[in-house]
Amino acid sequence: MESHDVLKRALRKTTPKAVAAELGVSLSLVYRWTEKSSDDGSGSRNPLDRLAQIIDLSGDHGIVEWLCRRQGGHFVKDPEAAELHMNHVLPASQEIIGHFSELLRKITDAAHDDAVTPEEAEEIRQCWDQLKSFGESFVRACEKG
């Protein structure tokens, strides 16, 4: 799905007029954001395209992480296809179990005093994100055969 399609879908849940008024831009600009940009001038570089360009230029995923947290989620980058090195299913599945065991150990260690400090929560988050990333690697490797 392209950025203009995402915006078009989002505008079905509100009105272009309300978005234009809230953002302080023209209604026609909001409509142009929902059109595919072309050489003949139709469409307009929309906010999603601009954010993607900033992320590409900076190499920093902080914007995506911020947006995900803002919406109650977390961003975990999928591994690059070149990073997938799972030659055997059994060792890879054992490694997933190992990552999960590490997560459970961190949770147990943090909760032993019936309180989890911000530092412990951060360790748990990092361990969880690593588990999700490794799990995604495993699934992608399975999909590739």
N, C-alpha and C positions, 0 to 999 in steps of 0.2 A: 504494500500500500504506500502510495506517495504522500508527501506532506500535505498537498492541497486536498487530497481525499480525506486525510485525518481531520483537517480543519472543517471540511464540508460536513463530515459526520458529527463533529462536535457542535456545529452551529444548528443542527437539528434539535438539540436539547435546550437551546436558547434562541434568541433572534439576532440576526446580523445587526439590526438597529441597536439593540441593547449593548452588544459588544462594541460597536463603533462609539456609542455615547460614553461607555465606561472607559474605553481606551483613549478617547479624545482624537479619533481619526475619522475620516470620511466613510460613509456607508459604502461608497463605490470601492474604496480600498479594501474593505473587509470582503466584499464580493470578489475582487480580483485575487485575494489570497486563496480562494477556493477554486481557482482556475489553474490549469497547467500552464506554467510559464512557457512562452514560445518566442521565436525571433520576431514575430509580427507585432509584439508589444502586448498581447493579451496575457492576462495573469500578472502577478507581481510577486517578487521575492517575499515570501511570507515569514512570520516570526520563527516558525519551525526550521525553515531553510537557513535563516540567519544564525540561529542557535547551533545548528549542526555545523555550520561553517566555523563558528567560534571554537567549538569543541575540536574540530579537525585541526584548526590552526594552532591551538594551544596544546593539544594532546592531553588535556586535563578533563576528566570525567566529573569534576565537581558540580557542574551545572546539572548533569543528569542525576547525580546522587541527591542534590538539593531538591530537584523536582520530585523525585521518587519519595523522599522523606516528607515533603510537603503534602503528598497525596496518601501518606500512611504506609509507604512501602520502602524497599531498599533496592539499590542497584547492585547487581553482581554481573560483572562482565563475563560473557561466554569466552571460553578458551579459543585461541586461534586454531584453525583446522590443522596447521602444521605441528601443533603441540600434542596432537593425539598419538600416543605411542602405546596402545594396548594390543599386544599380540595374542594374549590369552585371556579368556573370559574369567576363569577361576581366580588367577592372581589379581586381576582388576577388581573383581567383586570382593575379594578379601581385603583389598586396599580401601574400598568404600566402607566396609565394616570397621576397619581400623580408624578411618577418619571419624566415623560415627561414635566409636568408642572414646576417642579423644574428646569429642564434643561432650559426651556424657560425663567424662572425668572432670572437665572444666566446670560443668554445671554443678556436679557434686561437690567439688572443692570450694566453689564460690558459695554454695548454699549451706555449708556445714555449720555456720554460725547463725543461720536463719536470716541472713542479710546479704545482699549482693552489692558490692561497691561499684561505682562507675567504672573503675579500672577493670574489675572482674567482668562487668557487663560488656566492656569493649573486647576483652579476650574471647568471651563467648561469641560475640558478633563476628569477630574475625574467623574463628574456628568454624562457625556455621556457614559463613560465606565461602570458605575454602571447601567445605563439604559440598555445597551446592555447585560450585564450579567444577569440582572433580566429578560429581554425579553427572553434570552436563557433558563433560568430556567422555564419560563412559557411554552415555546415551548416543552421542554423536558417532563414537567409534562403532557402536552396534549398528547404527543406521548405515554406516559406510560398508558394513559387512566385515 
